[in-house]
Amino acid sequence: MNTVLQADRPSLRITSGTGDEVALGVGLFDAGYWSEENVAKETEACEYLIATNKDWKQRQAMRDAPPPRGRMPKDTSPRDRMERKLLTKRGRALYRLRGQTVEPVFGQMKETQGADRFMMRGDQETKGEWALHCAAHNFRKLHSESVRKAGSDRKKHRN
């Protein structure tokens, strides 16, 4: 079953650290979000790059296939268009960022917090458990940063 993107606005939006709302130029999604319905929600303000295969298959295709050349044929299916977009030099570079920005967080949560499976059952319970894992991860990051800053402040006061 594919996940449907909830795009009630013309583009995906995030809130910056200053509280300002910022429009995203490109949305990077794994294969779980692939559907023609989701591709149809793409706008000029926010381009979607959605993997059409499982992650390891997508990476293998990006390694093995050369970047496409020339204009995209008009009669290609949405799936073929997306695969071609991902194989372009720009598509490869953008999709590679997904592994650097999102995936490490899940790996850290699984390794340090044991968040590789849920202990509770039911939709509401697992959502609550996931929210707790996310909060714990953020607290761990904040604590590490405060310890780092405190250590650098002590060094400044010694000199």
C-alpha positions, 0 to 999 in steps of 0.5 A: 500500500502506498502512502498518499502525500497530504498536499493541501497547499500548492507546495510542501512547507516547513517552519524554519528555526526562526518561526518563518514558513519556508517553501520547499523547492524539491521533495525527496521521497522513498518508494513507499510514496510512489503512486501516480496520484502523488506524482500528480500533486507535484507543482511548479513551486515544489518538484517531487523526486519519488523513488520508483523502486526499493532503495537498494534497487534505486541505488543500483539503477543510479550506479549502473545506468548512464544519465539520460540525454536529450529531451524527455519523450512526450508519450512516457508514463508517469513512472518512466518520467520519474525514473528518468528524472531520478537518473539525470545528474541533477536528480541523482545529486538531489536524491543522494541528499536524502541519505545524508539528511533523513536516513542517519536520524532513523539509524541513530534512533534504532541503534541508541534507543532500540527504536527498531520495533514498537512495544505497543500495539494499535495506531494511537499507541504506536504514534505515541511511542514514536513521538516519545522516541523522537522527543528522546532523540531531540533531547539527546541532541540538545544535551550533547550540544549543551555539554559541547558548549559548556566544555568550550566555555570552560576552555575560554574562561581558563585562557 
